[in-house]
């Protein structure tokens, strides 16, 4: 499930992201990898909400929980979808 949400966040921000990129979503991996990076200072929710692809990638590399909810009960996937719907009209 985590891999599916990771792919969905990446797809929303990389592919749809206001049409700025024509990259395809990453292929799902069969085995989860250990975290390899350090999370940035911005939260994954705020990074997704602002369309900050690099910060989202850093969070994913650091193993940030993609199911985490913010104070409003929203997940990073929700925030990424909100960015696409509101900014990319």
C-alpha positions in Angstrom: 0.0 0.0 0.0 2.8 2.4 0.9 4.4 1.8 -2.6 1.1 2.6 -4.2 0.7 5.9 -2.4 4.4 6.7 -3.1 3.7 6.1 -6.8 0.5 8.2 -6.7 2.3 11.2 -5.1 5.1 10.9 -7.6 2.6 10.7 -10.5 0.6 13.7 -9.4 3.6 15.9 -8.9 5.9 14.7 -11.7 3.4 13.8 -14.5 0.4 16.1 -13.8 2.3 18.8 -12.0 0.9 21.6 -14.1 2.1 20.0 -17.3 5.7 21.1 -16.6 7.1 17.5 -16.9 6.5 14.7 -19.2 8.2 12.0 -17.0 6.3 8.8 -16.2 5.7 7.6 -12.7 8.4 5.3 -11.3 7.8 1.6 -11.6 6.7 0.0 -8.3 9.4 -2.0 -6.7 8.9 -5.5 -5.4 10.9 -5.1 -2.2 11.0 -1.9 -0.1 14.4 -0.4 0.2 15.9 0.9 3.4 15.9 4.7 3.8 18.9 6.3 2.1 18.6 10.0 2.7 17.8 12.8 5.1 14.4 14.4 5.2 14.4 18.2 4.5 13.2 20.8 7.0 9.8 21.3 5.2 7.2 18.7 6.1 6.1 16.2 3.4 2.6 17.6 3.6 3.7 21.2 2.9 6.1 20.0 0.2 3.3 18.1 -1.6 0.9 21.1 -1.1 3.4 23.5 -2.7 4.3 21.1 -5.5 7.9 20.9 -4.2 9.0 17.7 -6.0 12.6 17.7 -4.8 11.5 17.9 -1.1 9.0 15.1 -1.6 11.7 13.0 -3.2 14.0 13.6 -0.3 11.2 12.6 2.2 10.6 9.4 0.2 14.3 8.7 0.2 14.4 9.2 3.9 11.6 6.8 4.5 9.0 9.4 5.7 5.6 7.8 6.4 3.5 8.6 3.4 0.4 7.6 5.4 1.0 10.2 8.1 -1.9 12.7 8.6 -1.5 16.3 9.4 -3.4 18.3 12.0 -6.4 18.3 9.6 -6.3 14.6 8.9 -4.9 15.0 5.4 -2.2 12.8 3.9 0.6 13.9 1.5 -1.4 12.3 -1.4 -4.3 14.6 -0.6 -2.0 17.6 -0.5 -0.5 16.7 -3.8 -3.9 16.3 -5.4 -5.0 19.6 -3.9 -1.9 21.3 -5.5 -2.7 19.8 -8.9 -6.4 20.7 -8.8 -6.0 24.3 -7.5 -2.7 25.5 -9.1 -2.8 23.7 -12.4 -6.3 24.8 -13.6 
